[in-house]
Amino acid sequence: MISEILNDKSKKPKEKTALLSSAVLDGTISVATLLAFAETAKDSPKATCIEALEFATQQKPELADKAAFNFVTTNLGAKAPRVKWESAKVIGNTAALHAKHLDDAINKLLINTEDSGTVVRWSAAFALGEILKLQTKHNKELLPAIESIVAREEQNSIKKIYLAALKKVK
């Protein structure tokens, strides 16, 4: 079913994402099945699968179990920018459920704050902001790191995300 949706030339990319997301939300496609497909897919279909998971986890964060969280954390280091940014958004949506397993995600997100791509940096800011708001033990290192990022980040749209998160924790 996943490959049929992704290979349907009559559907636009956003339609494909919406169909996959709906199928995950209604249980037609399990998260495990979606990620097993994404694991071996090329960058574009992989990113579409992760984006579908991101849409689904906006409504139901609990869909991302530990295996899904580990999958997107691993993909923060992908070469393809879209894979990185969609993975970061899933982490932002689900960090509260995986607060004990954030170390690797935080390290990779911090690396992505220096990416040349604005959307990759924006998505990293979103995820790091959500993690910061959780008020975990990580905030001791995260607060100064984020303050340093704000000082060097040139995009106001990205700075705003960090500043909003900082405002909520101070």
PyMOL commands that set and color helices and strands:
alter all, ss='L'
color gray80, all
select helices_A, chain A and resi 2-7+13-25+31-40+43-59+61-63+66-77+81-101+103-112+118-133+139-152+156-169
alter helices_A, ss='H'
color red, helices_A
deselect
rebuild
show_as cartoon
